[in-house]
Amino acid sequence: MAETKKKKTAKMPVKKTGTARKKKAPSISREDALQIAQAYLFDKGAFSVSGISDGIPEAFNANLAANEELAAELKGCWIVECGLDPFLVVDGGTMLIGISKTTGGIVYAGILSVA
């Protein structure tokens, strides 16, 4: 009987190319987050979007320092800052809406008083 020759394959070490992994872009873009926030605010009339940032703005770090759980939830979010209608006389602060970069869901929507 003829013997079949088995081909031996040598395992080569994996070459490192020196290229780092690229950071994956968020599924929800800044524009998408803005549209989600505007849809959320549509029936709330008194608020308008005044800015959007990637992560918690420095001005609100002190407010969120007391609530570590909320601060942790907002880390992977677009933060939409909303101002009150200037014609309203309301004692309050700034409304923040945290929109998840991966799902587009609203993680947080509430008023933070700036003291």
Phi, psi and omega per residue, in radians:
M1 nan 2.503 -3.132
A2 -1.480 2.316 3.113
E3 -1.461 2.406 3.088
T4 -1.523 2.378 -3.134
K5 -1.480 2.278 3.088
K6 -1.642 2.242 -3.141
K7 -1.426 2.178 3.116
K8 -1.592 2.303 3.097
T9 -1.941 2.286 3.123
A10 -1.508 2.356 3.108
K11 -1.468 2.118 -3.133
M12 -1.590 2.508 3.077
P13 -1.170 2.569 -3.136
V14 -1.265 2.259 3.136
K15 -1.450 2.336 3.056
K16 -1.635 2.223 -3.072
T17 -1.588 -0.192 3.126
G18 1.492 0.030 3.104
T19 -1.612 2.281 3.136
A20 -1.429 2.745 3.073
R21 -1.153 2.386 3.106
K22 -1.389 2.439 3.101
K23 -1.180 2.252 -3.109
K24 -1.217 2.278 3.125
A25 -1.194 2.554 3.136
P26 -1.104 2.571 3.125
S27 -1.169 -0.626 -3.125
I28 -1.747 2.085 -3.115
S29 -1.401 2.973 3.093
R30 -1.032 -0.722 -3.135
E31 -1.147 -0.700 3.094
D32 -1.068 -0.774 -3.130
A33 -1.100 -0.673 3.114
L34 -1.101 -0.738 3.126
Q35 -1.153 -0.695 3.114
I36 -1.098 -0.764 3.135
A37 -1.125 -0.748 3.139
Q38 -1.131 -0.645 3.077
A39 -1.146 -0.690 3.117
Y40 -1.124 -0.697 -3.092
L41 -1.427 -0.152 -3.022
F42 -0.889 -0.821 -3.090
D43 -1.644 0.105 -3.117
K44 -1.723 -0.040 2.990
G45 0.748 -0.689 -3.016
A46 -1.449 -0.151 -3.056
F47 -1.983 2.596 3.019
S48 -2.412 2.599 -3.115
V49 -1.227 2.224 3.116
S50 -1.972 -0.146 3.098
G51 3.072 2.830 3.090
I52 -2.462 2.388 -3.115
S53 -2.389 2.784 3.103
D54 -1.571 1.623 -3.087
G55 1.744 3.110 -3.062
I56 -1.291 2.174 3.087
P57 -1.121 2.560 -3.102
E58 -0.975 -0.584 -3.110
A59 -1.070 -0.377 -3.081
F60 -1.856 0.018 3.134
N61 -1.028 -0.716 -3.139
A62 -1.129 -0.682 3.129
N63 -1.148 -0.664 -3.069
L64 -1.557 -0.138 3.139
A65 -1.095 -0.599 -3.137
A66 -1.270 -0.417 -3.114
N67 -2.036 1.433 -3.069
E68 -1.109 -0.598 -3.124
E69 -1.114 -0.787 3.113
L70 -1.144 -0.744 3.127
A71 -1.047 -0.686 3.130
A72 -1.170 -0.685 3.127
E73 -1.141 -0.600 -3.070
L74 -1.431 -0.095 -3.103
K75 -1.086 -0.650 -3.126
G76 -1.719 0.633 -3.036
C77 -2.218 2.727 2.851
W78 -1.450 2.326 3.132
I79 -1.857 2.034 3.134
V80 -1.762 2.146 -3.135
E81 -1.707 2.257 -3.093
C82 -2.139 2.374 3.106
G83 -1.808 2.729 3.069
L84 -1.348 2.664 3.050
D85 -1.003 2.228 -3.060
P86 -1.092 -0.297 -3.137
F87 -1.482 -0.138 3.111
L88 -1.575 2.433 3.066
V89 -1.833 1.714 -3.073
V90 -2.334 2.322 3.014
D91 -1.427 1.975 -3.096
G92 -2.921 -2.433 -3.108
G93 -2.702 -2.383 -3.117
T94 -1.988 2.397 3.087
M95 -1.539 2.330 3.067
L96 -2.029 2.451 3.036
I97 -2.155 2.113 3.089
G98 -1.709 2.077 -3.110
I99 -2.005 2.127 -3.102
S100 -1.045 2.335 3.135
K101 -1.296 -0.370 -3.105
T102 -1.646 -0.677 -3.065
T103 -1.867 -0.428 -3.070
G104 1.460 0.057 3.119
G105 -1.365 2.686 3.104
I106 -1.480 2.007 -3.112
V107 -1.479 -0.624 -3.107
Y108 -2.631 2.448 3.009
A109 -2.564 1.969 -3.120
G110 -2.958 2.984 -3.114
I111 -1.726 2.238 3.040
L112 -1.894 2.220 3.105
S113 -1.434 2.372 3.111
V114 -1.749 1.904 -3.092
A115 -1.785 nan nan
